[in-house]
Every structure is written in structure tokens, then in C-alpha cells.
Amino acid sequence: YHFNSKTEAGYKDIKAIASFLADRYSGKNSDYGRVQNWIIGNEVNNQLWNYIGPMSLTDYVNEFERTFRVFYTAIKSTCANDRVFFSTDYNWMNEANGSTKYNAKEFIDQFAALTRQRGNIDWNLAYHPYSVPMTEPEFWDDFGTGLLSWEESSPVVNFANLSVLTDYMQRPELLDRSGNVRHIILSEEGFTSQSLTRGECEELQAAAFAYAYYIMDSNPYIDAFILSRQIDAPSEVATSCAFGLWSTDATSDNNITPA
């Protein structure tokens, strides 16, 4: 479900939770470690992960921006140098239905406009550039799906055309309060070692990891590249999404150990 900051009780709960977490992981207590990068929500352009009920993009962004600002203010008031992100999926201009799914590009545009209107804050972007489809690892062939282009209207933006994202984030209306490109991290992506059409393909998975790394490393606007996952998840393997660096003999997602 979506965070509820609309009611007074919901607002206070979110503020209290964010303040508690920011303080606990501020580094002042070595038992808890240090968190400096916070992602609020998962793939927030899709209500599959953030259900609040059918509504227009404008209404949905209005709800999320209010929630994000509560988290942002609580975190920044504890540790001013922490970075606060929201994440989107790779559907840049694709699969939106105007009710529960929204284009990542349009979500970012509306969020940026709303934060300028309500008082600009230094939000950042956590992006998920999976292959298309996720059941095949070689993203360099994804232009053949017809879902990728080098235009800012590309239906999907992933590793194959990643510069479309970073070029777009250089637009003046999307820069931070200091005039810099906002921090961008690739916080979730993986490449399957079990192709839906060809079965085991670990060498292609390895090639995809390496190629994606070089693309990311040569792009000055990408701060981090975080893979999902370390060990295959059985529920994902069943859908030909064996993203782990290691395989497993486990039959459920509980207590997964590498094989």
C-alpha cells in the first residue's frame, strides 16, 4: 500500500518513523551503522507496489510528493548531508493507463514541477533499467523489441539507451537547487542466467553484467550500480528471472543458500 500522509495520524506516524530511522542509522551508534542514501517507495510510478486506488497522475503525484516531503524533512533535519531518492521502473513512456500505472518520465516531470511550486527540495532518482523482456539477459538486442529508441519519448529506457535518461535529467527544470544534475543511482537491476527461450545462459548473464558495468562507469551522472540479486530467488527462477550471481537448490524464498 501507499504511504498515508493525508490524515493527521498518518502524517505524524510517517514523520516519527522517518525521524527514528534517520537517528538510529546516523552513525552515532556503531551497533547500527550509517545510512546516507534513502529510497522512499519502490517503483512509485506503478501502484502495483504503492496502491492507493485509481486516480489521475496529477492526484497521485500530489499524494506522493506530500509523503516524500515528510520523509525528506525528517531525514534532512537529522542528517543534512543524507540523500533522499524515489525509484521508478524502466517504463519511461510505456504501459501507462492513467489510473494505476504512470509513465516514469511524466511522473518525474510532475514531481519536479510540484516540488518547485511547494518549495524546491534536493530529491534524487533511483532507476531500475532491466532488460526487455527481463527473461532474456542481452539488453543490447532490446532495440529489436521496438520499445527502445534514442529519443526522449522512448517507451523504455534501460542500459541499452541509458544516456536518454541522463541527458533528460540535465534539463534546466530538473536540476537541483544548486544547478547540478540530481544524483542518479541504478538501485535495482539484474540479468537472468535462465533464458525463457533457450534455458541456461550463464555466459550471457556474465557478459550483460560486464557490459552494463562499463556503460554505467562511462556515464558521469550515475553514482551507483546495485544488482538484484546475490542468490537466485526460487519464485523468480520459476518465471525465468534467475538474477542471482549464485544459483540455489532452495524450493522457496525462505532461508535461501547458494548451491
ZAFI-97990 format. One line per 2 residues: for each residue x, y, z of C-alpha. Coordinates in steps of 0.05 Angstrom, whole numbers, plus 5000, padded with zeros to 4 digits. Layout:
N
X,Y,Z; ...
This chain:
259
5000,5000,5000; 5019,5073,4990
5042,5113,5050; 4986,5154,5081
5004,5225,5096; 4935,5253,5082
4908,5245,5152; 4938,5278,5213
4952,5210,5245; 4985,5184,5182
5027,5246,5176; 5051,5241,5247
5066,5166,5240; 5109,5177,5178
5146,5235,5209; 5160,5194,5272
5184,5133,5234; 5229,5173,5188
5259,5212,5246; 5271,5148,5285
5305,5112,5227; 5348,5173,5209
5371,5179,5281; 5383,5105,5291
5425,5099,5228; 5460,5166,5234
5526,5133,5253; 5527,5158,5324
5519,5087,5348; 5567,5037,5317
5519,4979,5331; 5472,5004,5278
5518,5030,5223; 5508,5090,5178
5456,5102,5124; 5465,5162,5079
5421,5144,5019; 5347,5133,5029
5297,5109,4976; 5225,5127,4991
5178,5077,4957; 5191,5024,4904
5177,5039,4830; 5129,5094,4851
5102,5103,4781; 5065,5037,4789
5011,5026,4840; 5026,4951,4840
5075,4969,4895; 5041,5033,4921
4967,5020,4920; 4922,5079,4936
4866,5069,4887; 4854,5091,4815
4867,5165,4804; 4899,5213,4754
4974,5223,4751; 4965,5293,4779
4927,5269,4840; 4975,5211,4851
5038,5254,4847; 5005,5303,4895
4996,5247,4946; 5067,5220,4937
5101,5288,4939; 5069,5304,5006
5093,5237,5034; 5162,5245,5004
5169,5314,5034; 5153,5288,5104
5207,5235,5098; 5256,5285,5066
5246,5337,5121; 5253,5287,5178
5315,5255,5148; 5349,5321,5130
5334,5351,5198; 5373,5293,5229
5430,5288,5178; 5432,5346,5130
5480,5312,5081; 5438,5249,5071
5409,5238,5002; 5335,5221,4992
5312,5185,4929; 5249,5157,4898
5251,5100,4849; 5217,5086,4782
5215,5027,4736; 5241,5027,4664
5174,5044,4632; 5195,5113,4611
5136,5124,4564; 5104,5055,4564
5047,5016,4596; 5014,5076,4629
4939,5070,4638; 4927,5138,4670
4896,5106,4731; 4944,5059,4767
5005,5059,4722; 5042,5122,4701
5100,5136,4654; 5165,5146,4693
5182,5208,4651; 5115,5241,4665
5118,5223,4738; 5187,5256,4744
5163,5317,4706; 5102,5327,4750
5141,5313,4814; 5194,5364,4795
5141,5416,4778; 5104,5404,4844
5166,5410,4886; 5184,5475,4852
5114,5501,4868; 5114,5478,4941
5187,5495,4955; 5243,5461,4918
5280,5404,4952; 5340,5363,4931
5305,5299,4912; 5344,5246,4874
5327,5188,4827; 5336,5113,4837
5324,5079,4770; 5313,5006,4750
5340,4993,4679; 5323,4919,4670
5328,4883,4603; 5266,4879,4559
5239,4827,4569; 5271,4810,4636
5271,4737,4617; 5328,4749,4567
5395,4777,4590; 5423,4810,4528
5397,4881,4534; 5440,4903,4475
5389,4870,4430; 5329,4906,4461
5322,4956,4405; 5294,4898,4366
5232,4897,4410; 5211,4965,4384
5207,4991,4455; 5274,5029,4455
5299,5089,4417; 5348,5145,4426
5292,5196,4432; 5267,5225,4498
5199,5195,4480; 5229,5124,4481
5178,5075,4510; 5232,5041,4553
5299,5067,4578; 5347,5014,4602
5422,5000,4597; 5419,4998,4521
5398,5072,4517; 5416,5095,4587
5441,5163,4563; 5369,5181,4545
5355,5184,4620; 5417,5222,4639
5411,5271,4581; 5339,5284,4601
5358,5296,4674; 5403,5353,4651
5343,5395,4630; 5343,5461,4668
5276,5448,4702; 5302,5383,4731
5367,5409,4761; 5375,5414,4836
5375,5478,4876; 5449,5489,4861
5440,5480,4787; 5471,5410,4785
5444,5345,4756; 5409,5307,4811
5441,5244,4838; 5421,5182,4799
5432,5112,4823; 5413,5046,4789
5386,5014,4851; 5355,4950,4823
5371,4910,4761; 5392,4840,4743
5405,4795,4685; 5377,4725,4682
5420,4663,4675; 5359,4623,4653
5331,4647,4587; 5257,4635,4576
5270,4612,4505; 5339,4579,4510
5349,4555,4581; 5416,4562,4617
5456,4622,4593; 5506,4640,4647
5557,4666,4597; 5507,4715,4570
5490,4736,4641; 5564,4749,4655
5570,4789,4590; 5510,4830,4610
5539,4846,4678; 5605,4867,4648
5575,4909,4591; 5526,4943,4639
5583,4960,4685; 5623,4993,4630
5563,5033,4606; 5550,5057,4677
5623,5071,4691; 5629,5115,4629
5568,5156,4648; 5588,5213,4696
5517,5221,4721; 5508,5151,4750
5531,5146,4823; 5516,5072,4838
5501,5006,4804; 5465,4957,4851
5450,4887,4826; 5390,4844,4844
5408,4794,4869; 5465,4756,4902
5430,4688,4902; 5373,4665,4856
5304,4671,4886; 5263,4607,4871
5199,4646,4859; 5236,4688,4806
5271,4629,4775; 5202,4599,4763
5189,4658,4716; 5257,4653,4682
5285,4711,4722; 5346,4678,4753
5381,4743,4771; 5429,4717,4824
5504,4713,4817; 5496,4645,4851
5445,4590,4839; 5408,4554,4894
5376,4487,4909; 5323,4520,4953
5250,4510,4935; 5223,4573,4969
5247,4644,4981; 5258,4629,5055
5328,4614,5080; 5359,4615,5011
5430,4586,5009; 5477,4584,4949
5489,4520,4911
